[in-house]
Amino acid sequence: MSGERREQPDQEISIKRRGHELFIDETAPSTGPSKPFAEFLRETPAAPIPAGVKAGLWAISIVAALLFAAALWRLVNRPAPRPSAPRSAPRKARPRATAPKKADAADHVPPPIARFPTPTDQEILR
């Protein structure tokens, strides 16, 4: 046991060193910009958005604003729930599938499961 405890720091150092060798690339370039931002601005020409794209963006924004306004209006002006009045003459009744009553459920016994013996020395036909 004492020998295992003594070797653990050496193992940890070895693991850390191998991990450093495997996962940290010292030849990787720096992540900083290679040119200052002002130089990028000078090199990039200012091109206006084409008229068709601009019109499409305006149309989409107007549709989105109208949908948002409609959603807010519906939220504020919710229709009041109608009181349910008793019906004088019910319409043609449709047969409903109802859940079995407790008495029916207790009387209902599921059919037995057929169990066949497994073939022991017989080949399975394919």
N, C-alpha and C positions, 0 to 999 in steps of 0.2 A: 504494500500500500504506500509506504513512504517513497519508494522508487517511482511510483506512478505520479505522485504529487509533485515530485521534483522535476519530472519531465514535462509537465503541463505548461509551465511558462515558456520552455523552449519550443514546444509545439505551437503555442499561440503566436510567438514571434515568427516562427517559420510560416505559419498560415497567413499572417498579416503581410509578411514580405512577399509571398507568392501572389497574394491578392493584389498587392500594389504593382507587382510586375505584370500581372495579367490584365488588370482593368484600368490602370492609369497609364495613359500614353503620354510620355514626356515630349514626344515630337509633334504633338497636336498644335496647330496654330492658335494664337490667342483669339479670344472671342470678341475682342474690341473691334470697332469699325476701322477699316483701312484708310478711309477718307473722311474728312470732316463733313458735317451735314451741310454746311454752306457750299462746299464744292459739289456735292450731289445736287443741290438746288440749281446751281449754275449750269450743270450738264443736262438736267432734265428740262425739256422744253415744256412750256405751259400750253396745253392743248385744251380748248373748250370742249364740253360735252356736245356731241352732235344733237341737232334739233329733234330728231326722232326719238332718241334715247331720253332726252329731257322731257318730251311730251309724254312718253310712256311712264316715266317716273312720277310725273304730276298726276296722271290718270290713276295710277295705282294708289298714290297717297290720298287722292280724293275719295276713292272707293273705300279705303281703309278708314278714313275719317267718318264717312257716312255710316259704315257698319258699327263703328264705335259709338256714334251718336244714337243710332237705333237701339243698341244694347243698353245704353244708359237710359233712354226714354222708356224702354220696356221694363227696366228695373224700377224706375220711379212710378210708372203708371201701370202697375199690375192689375189685371182684372179681378174684381171681387169674386170669391167663390160663390156659385149659385147654391141656394139651399135646395136640398133634395126633397121634392114633393112626393107624397105617396101616389102611386099610380092607381087610377080607378079600374082600369081593365088591363091586365097584363097582356103583353103581346104573346105570340105563339112561343111557348116555352121550348127551349132546346134541352134535350137530355144532357145532363152534366155527369161527368165522371167524378164520383165522390170517393173519398178514401173510405176503406172499410171501417165499420164501427168496431169498438173494442170487443163486443161479444162475437162479432163475425171473425175478428182476427184471432181470437182464442180458439174458435172452433176449426179454423182453417189449418190443416196440417200439410206441410210441403210434401211433394211426392218423394219417395225414397230414391236415393241415388244408386244407380246400377253400378256395382263394383265387380269387375271381372278379374280373375286371377292373372297375374303377370306371367307371361311365358318364360319358363326357366331354361329349358334346354332346347327350345325351338328357335329357329332362325326367324328374324323379322323379315317379312316379305316386302320388297320394295317395288 
